[in-house]
Amino acid sequence: MKYEVSVERSAELLRLALPMMSKQAAALHPVSYAVWYEYVAQTNPALRTAVDQALAQHGKLDEAGTHALFRQHVADIDPDTGQRVADGFQRVLSSMAESAAQAGDQTARFGSSLSRLSTELGSSDNTLVGEVLGHTRDMQASMAHLQKRLDASLNEINTLRSEVRRARHDALVDSLTGLANRRAFQEQLAACLAEHAADTRREAPCLVAGDIDHFKLINDRYGHGFGDQVLCAVGQILKSVVAEPGLAARVGGEEFILLLPAAPLADAEQLAERVRATVAASRVRRKGGEVVGERLTISLGVTHYVAGEAVNDFVERADRALYESKNAGRNRVTVIGHHGAH
């Protein structure tokens, strides 16, 4: 992780960065904050030099300059980091808005008191009070302006939060099939194994690796558009058979994997056989309505997690079971348990 600092330190950096950001011509967004965060943290000398040179030359950083500095000197912010940035923005701005609102209320009450005092003193005695009252009204106007700016900033941060959540979702979903992607699978698998390590009494997870048979031939014969239809059709089948907390993911071109937490090996084998049979019985139509003559089939490999083994060994065993299905003639399920294949 790039930003490994305490909550206290991150809050301090946020408060240092925010005033500097507000003086620029760029909007307050995670990219801008990443630049100024590293600037005030003094962890990126090249960035500080570049920012100082840009300010000396232009006076302020605009959107183009901010994004250019980000790409050149930061360029590795991810949706998770962006979510933390947006959350941090909102916490600080919400606090500032609340403080400004309280100050505005107090100023308004003070102004009302001065108005009543001026009236009670009479016109001959209220010159000084009138002057203070004028300053108070100026202060009220300034506070109202500040409140508007803070409200606008909060609205922008709320928009950013939505965008970051969407980016987070997009970063974990295969855009073609709607299944989880490789990154999502890896994250879910790591979490699943951590839960199993914490409670070894529960059933260990299983993996089901799948690969569409002769997919290159399908693409070559019918085109990539039809190949995409096939991938989506298989994806829908996988979605229909895997219930939460299980996960269906597309991890390669025509490669899929199912994560089945706390699943007995026999149950995983039955589910894989159900997938195989459903795919084999399906017929995919081309966009013109024509039913393709070739049968669509899938080969699958199933395995069970062995306590204490490396994650890569677990995944590679599922792949090995898949390849045994391929080598044995395709359109079949191979299981490799604790004692080898069957």
C-alpha positions in Angstrom: 0.0 0.0 0.0 1.4 3.4 -1.0 0.0 5.5 1.9 0.9 3.7 5.2 0.4 6.4 7.8 -1.6 6.7 11.0 -5.1 8.2 11.2 -3.7 11.1 13.1 -0.9 11.7 10.6 -3.3 11.4 7.6 -5.7 13.9 9.2 -2.8 16.3 9.8 -1.7 16.0 6.1 -5.3 16.5 5.0 -5.6 19.8 6.9 -2.2 21.0 5.5 -3.2 20.0 1.9 -6.7 21.4 1.9 -5.8 25.1 2.1 -3.2 24.8 -0.6 -5.7 23.0 -2.8 -8.3 25.6 -2.4 -5.9 28.3 -3.7 -5.5 26.5 -7.1 -7.6 26.7 -10.2 -8.2 22.9 -10.2 -11.3 21.4 -8.5 -11.1 19.5 -5.2 -10.9 15.9 -6.3 -8.8 12.8 -5.5 -6.3 13.4 -8.2 -5.7 16.9 -6.9 -5.5 15.7 -3.3 -3.0 13.0 -4.2 -0.7 15.7 -5.6 -1.0 18.0 -2.6 -0.9 15.1 -0.1 2.5 14.0 -1.4 3.6 17.7 -1.5 2.8 18.4 2.1 4.0 14.9 3.3 7.4 15.7 1.7 7.8 12.1 0.6 8.2 12.9 -3.1 11.0 15.4 -3.7 10.6 15.4 -7.5 6.9 16.3 -7.2 7.6 19.1 -4.7 10.2 20.6 -7.2 7.8 20.3 -10.1 4.9 21.9 -8.1 7.1 24.7 -7.0 8.3 25.4 -10.5 4.7 25.3 -11.8 3.6 27.8 -9.2 6.5 30.1 -9.8 5.7 30.0 -13.5 1.9 30.1 -13.5 0.9 31.2 -10.0 -1.8 28.5 -9.7 -2.2 24.9 -10.8 -5.1 24.3 -13.2 -6.8 21.0 -14.1 -4.4 20.2 -16.9 -1.3 21.0 -14.8 -2.6 19.0 -11.8 -3.3 15.9 -13.9 0.0 16.2 -15.6 1.8 16.3 -12.3 -0.2 13.4 -11.0 0.5 11.2 -14.1 4.2 12.0 -13.9 4.9 11.9 -10.2 2.1 9.9 -8.6 0.1 7.8 -11.1 -0.8 4.8 -9.0 -3.9 5.9 -7.1 -6.5 3.1 -7.1 -10.2 3.0 -6.3 -9.5 2.0 -2.7 -7.2 4.9 -2.2 -9.6 7.2 -3.9 -12.4 6.0 -1.6 -10.3 6.8 1.4 -9.5 10.2 -0.1 -13.1 11.0 -0.7 -14.1 9.8 2.7 -11.4 12.0 4.3 -12.5 15.0 2.3 -16.1 14.6 3.4 -15.1 14.1 7.1 -13.0 17.3 7.1 -15.4 19.4 5.1 -18.4 18.2 7.1 -16.6 19.3 10.3 -15.7 22.6 8.7 -19.3 23.2 7.5 -20.6 22.4 10.9 -18.2 24.8 12.6 -19.0 27.5 10.0 -22.7 27.0 10.6 -22.3 27.3 14.4 -20.1 30.4 14.0 -22.7 31.9 11.6 -25.5 31.2 14.2 -23.5 32.8 16.9 -22.7 35.8 14.7 -26.3 36.2 13.9 -27.3 36.2 17.6 -24.6 38.7 18.4 -25.8 41.0 15.5 -29.3 40.8 16.8 -28.2 41.7 20.3 -26.2 44.7 19.0 -29.3 45.8 17.0 -31.4 45.8 20.1 -28.7 47.5 22.1 -28.4 50.3 19.5 -32.2 50.8 19.6 -32.2 51.0 23.4 -29.3 53.5 23.6 -30.8 55.9 21.1 -29.4 57.7 18.1 -27.0 60.0 20.1 -25.1 57.2 21.8 -24.9 54.4 19.3 -22.1 55.6 16.9 -19.7 52.9 18.2 -22.4 50.3 18.4 -23.4 51.1 14.9 -19.8 50.7 13.7 -19.6 47.3 15.5 -23.0 46.4 14.1 -21.7 47.1 10.6 -18.7 45.0 11.0 -20.9 42.2 12.4 -23.1 42.3 9.3 -20.0 42.1 7.2 -19.0 39.1 9.2 -22.4 37.5 8.7 -22.1 38.0 5.0 -18.7 36.4 4.9 -19.9 33.5 7.0 -22.8 33.0 4.6 -20.5 33.0 1.7 -18.2 30.5 3.4 -21.1 28.3 4.2 -22.2 28.3 0.5 -18.6 27.3 -0.6 -18.5 24.5 2.0 -21.9 23.3 0.9 -20.8 23.3 -2.7 -17.6 21.4 -1.8 -19.6 18.8 0.2 -21.8 18.3 -2.9 -18.7 17.8 -5.0 -17.3 15.3 -2.5 -20.6 13.4 -2.5 -20.3 13.1 -6.2 -16.7 12.0 -6.0 -17.7 9.3 -3.5 -20.3 8.0 -6.0 -17.7 8.0 -8.7 -15.2 6.2 -6.6 -17.7 3.6 -5.6 -18.5 3.1 -9.3 -14.8 2.9 -10.1 -14.4 0.3 -7.3 -17.2 -1.7 -8.7 -15.8 -1.5 -12.3 -12.3 -2.5 -11.1 -13.7 -5.8 -9.7 -16.2 -6.7 -12.5 -15.5 -8.2 -15.9 -17.1 -5.7 -18.3 -18.2 -8.3 -20.8 -19.9 -11.0 -18.7 -20.7 -9.1 -15.5 -18.9 -11.8 -13.5 -16.1 -11.0 -11.0 -12.7 -10.5 -12.6 -9.4 -11.9 -11.6 -8.6 -9.2 -9.1 -12.0 -9.7 -7.3 -11.4 -13.5 -7.3 -8.0 -13.1 -5.7 -9.3 -10.7 -3.1 -12.2 -13.0 -2.2 -10.0 -16.1 -2.2 -7.6 -14.4 0.2 -10.4 -13.4 2.5 -12.0 -16.8 2.4 -8.7 -18.5 3.3 -8.1 -16.1 6.1 -11.6 -16.9 7.5 -10.8 -20.6 7.3 -7.4 -20.2 9.0 -9.2 -18.4 11.9 -11.7 -21.3 12.2 -10.3 -24.6 10.9 -13.4 -26.5 12.2 -15.4 -25.2 9.3 -15.4 -26.9 5.9 -12.5 -25.8 3.7 -13.3 -24.0 0.4 -13.3 -25.6 -3.0 -12.3 -24.3 -6.4 -13.9 -25.2 -9.8 -11.8 -24.1 -12.8 -13.5 -24.1 -16.2 -12.4 -23.5 -19.8 -14.7 -23.4 -22.8 -13.7 -26.2 -25.3 -12.4 -25.2 -28.7 -13.1 -21.5 -28.1 -10.5 -20.4 -30.6 -12.2 -22.4 -33.3 -15.5 -20.8 -32.4 -13.9 -17.3 -32.7 -12.2 -18.2 -36.0 -15.3 -19.7 -37.5 -18.0 -17.3 -36.4 -16.1 -14.2 -35.4 -15.3 -12.5 -32.1 -18.8 -11.0 -31.8 -20.3 -14.5 -31.5 -17.4 -15.5 -29.3 -18.5 -12.7 -26.9 -22.0 -14.1 -27.0 -20.7 -17.5 -26.0 -18.7 -16.0 -23.1 -21.8 -14.1 -21.9 -24.0 -17.2 -22.1 -21.5 -19.3 -20.1 -21.3 -16.4 -17.6 -25.1 -16.5 -17.1 -25.0 -20.2 -16.5 -22.3 -19.8 -13.9 -24.2 -17.0 -12.2 -27.3 -19.2 -12.1 -25.6 -22.1 -10.3 -23.4 -20.2 -7.8 -25.2 -18.7 -4.8 -23.6 -16.4 -2.3 -21.2 -16.5 -0.6 -19.8 -18.3 -3.6 -18.2 -16.4 -6.4 -18.1 -16.9 -10.1 -15.2 -15.1 -11.9 -13.8 -14.8 -15.4 -10.1 -14.9 -15.0 -8.9 -15.1 -18.7 -10.2 -15.1 -22.2 -12.4 -18.3 -22.0 -11.3 -19.2 -18.5 -13.6 -19.2 -15.5 -13.3 -20.1 -11.9 -15.8 -20.7 -9.1 -14.9 -20.2 -5.4 -17.1 -22.2 -3.1 -16.5 -21.3 0.5 -17.0 -24.1 3.1 -18.1 -26.6 0.5 -17.6 -30.4 0.7 -15.7 -31.8 -2.3 -18.6 -33.9 -3.3 -20.9 -30.8 -3.5 -18.4 -29.0 -5.6 -18.1 -31.9 -8.0 -21.9 -32.0 -8.3 -22.1 -28.3 -9.0 -19.3 -28.7 -11.7 -21.2 -31.5 -13.3 -24.4 -29.4 -13.3 -22.4 -26.6 -15.1 -21.0 -29.0 -17.6 -24.4 -30.5 -18.4 -26.1 -27.2 -18.6 -23.5 -25.8 -21.0 -23.6 -29.0 -23.2 -27.4 -28.7 -23.4 -27.4 -25.1 -24.4 -27.6 -23.6 -27.9 -26.4 -20.2 -28.6 -28.0 -18.2 -31.4 -26.2 -15.7 -33.6 -27.6 -12.2 -33.7 -29.5 -13.0 -36.8 -31.3 -15.9 -35.0 -29.3 -18.7 -36.6 -28.6 -21.6 -34.2 -24.9 -22.6 -34.4 -24.6 -26.3 -35.2 -21.5 -27.1 -33.1 -22.2 -28.2 -29.5 -20.9 -25.8 -26.9 -19.0 -27.7 -24.1 -16.8 -26.8 -21.2 -14.1 -28.8 -19.3 -13.8 -28.4 -15.5 -11.5 -29.2 -12.7 -12.4 -29.4 -9.0 -10.2 -29.4 -5.9 -10.4 -28.9 -2.2 -8.2 -26.6 0.0 -5.6 -28.3 2.1 -5.0 -26.5 5.4 -1.8 -24.5 5.5 -1.0 -24.8 1.8 0.0 -21.8 -0.3 -2.7 -20.0 -2.3 -0.8 -20.6 -5.6 -0.7 -24.4 -4.9 -4.5 -24.4 -4.3 -5.2 -22.6 -7.6 -2.6 -24.6 -9.6 -4.2 -27.8 -8.4 -7.6 -26.7 -9.8 -5.9 -25.8 -13.1 -4.2 -29.2 -13.1 -7.6 -30.9 -12.7 -8.9 -28.8 -15.5 -6.1 -29.7 -17.9 -6.7 -33.4 -17.1 -10.3 -32.9 -18.2 -8.9 -31.3 -21.4 -6.4 -34.1 -22.0 -9.0 -36.8 -21.4 -11.3 -35.6 -24.2 -12.9 -32.4 -22.9 -16.6 -31.9 -21.8 -15.9 -33.6 -18.5 -15.2 -32.9 -14.8 -12.0 -34.1 -13.1 -11.6 -34.0 -9.3 -8.2 -33.8 -7.6 -8.8 -34.3 -3.8 -6.3 -34.9 -1.0 -5.3 -38.2 -2.5 -5.1 -37.4 -6.2 -7.5 -37.4 -9.1 -10.6 -39.5 -9.6 
